[in-house]
Amino acid sequence: MSSIYTILLLILSNVFMTFAWYGHLRLQQTGVSSNWPLLYVILFSWAIAFFEYCCQVPANRIGFEGNGGPYSLVQLKVIQEAVSLCVFVVVARLIFTNQSLQWNHLLAFVFIVAAVYLVFMK
């Protein structure tokens, strides 16, 4: 059960992370934040990133084998990166509709999935 909680928390964490890192760009495109000073944009992103950490830290604690979880440190990191890219693709397609995936992006994702497979090999 800890593996499921870990993955779900990582997904939620990455949703917050993606909005913290790229949401301000969308706000700028819509004109909401186009006149904000950089400091306000940073504070806005940090406010969102707080919730990322509220999910990320428990995910790592629950999932880490040193705490009774099923994953090694390397496995946690590779899972997080794969989840991050999957969440990014979904958010980018929903929020930044003018962005498209190219063949090389898809190939890069295949390599990331291969990395996840390799890190779990015994």
N, C-alpha and C positions, 0 to 999 in steps of 0.2 A: 504494500500500500504506500510505503514511503517513496517508491519510484514514481507512482502516479502523482502524488502531491508535489514532488520535486519538479516534474515536467510541467504540471499545471501552473505552479508558481513561476517557473521560468518563462512560460508563455506570457503570463500576466505582466511579469517584470519587463519583458521585452516590448510589450505594447506600450507601457509607460515610457520606456527608454526611447522608443522610436518617436513618440510624440514629443518627448523632451528635446531630442536632438534635431528633429526635422519639422515639428509642428509650427515653430515660429516662422519657418520659411513659408508655410501655407498662409499663416496669418498675415505675413508681409504681402503675399500675392493678392490677398483679398482686401488689402488696405487697412486692416485692423491695427497692425503694428508697424506700419511703414514709417511712422514718425517717432517711434520709441527710441530712446537712446540705447546704446548697446548694453549698458548696465541693466536696464529694465528687461531686455531680452534674456540676459543671463539669469537674472533673478526669476523670471517666468519659467525658464527651463529648469532651474534648480528646484523650484516648487513642484514641478512634475516629477523630476528625478527622485525626490524624496519618496514618492510612492513606489518607484522602481526598486529602491533599496529596501523598502518594507516587504517586498516580495522576494528579491534576489537573495538577501541574507538568510531568511528562513529556508529558501530552496536549497542553498548550499549546505546549511546546517543539517537539514533533514536528509539530504541525499548523500552526504559525505560518509564514506565507509568508516572513518574514524569516530563517527557519532552513531554508528549502527546502521547507516544507510547503505544502499547497494552500489554506490559509485565511487571510483577513485577520483582524485583531484583532476587528473588529466581527462577522464571521462566526463566529469562535470563541465569542464571548460569547453570541450568539443561539442557536447550537447547544447550548451548555451550558445555557442557560435552558430550552430545549425538552426536552432530555434530563432535566433536573432535574424538570420537571413530570411527565413520563411515568413516571420512576422513582418519584416521590412517589405517584402514583395507584396503582401496583402495590403498593408497600409499604403504603400506607394501607389498601388493600383486604385485604391479607393479614394485617397486624398489628392494625390498628384496624378490626375487622369491623363495628363499629356505625356507621361513617362511610359516608355514601352520596353519590354524585354527583348534583347537581341539573342542570337544563337550563342554568342560567347558567354552571356550571362547564364544561360541555361546550362552550358557546359561547365561553367564554374560551380554551379549548384550541384551538378552530378559529382564533381570532384569532392565537394564538401560532404556529400552523403557517403562517398567512398571513404573519406577520412573518419566519419563516425563509425562505419563498419570496421575499419582497420583498428581503431582504438579499442574496440570491444573484443578483438580477437585475442585468444589466449596464447 
